[in-house]
């Protein structure tokens, strides 16, 4: 028998992971800026200096776009997970079946992007 199964908590977790990565990208991108600028300055007078600056600018632009896209898709995944939970609760309510208390099923962090315990 074919088909698929949706686990709303995994959609939510994936959305949270995407948002966490999106939040980290701008800071990481800014760490690259001085390195590229220093290298380009040291190559002053060489054609590669201009190319290095252009390459750095392109990477910053692409990473900013990636961060925005990850944030958007993360929000969509989380929203979809919530919509599945709401639909399930509505169906259970329609049949008179009590639904599980909110928050009973915890979202996992499959990509380990969340806070890390101290000492790890």
Protein Blocks (a to p, Z undefined) as FASTA:
>chain_A
ZZddddfklmmmmmmmmmmmmmmmmmmmmmmmmmmmmmmmmmgoiaklmmmmmmmmmmmm
mmmmmmmmmmmmmmmmmmmmmmmmmmmmmmmmmnopacddehkaccddfkopaccdehZZ
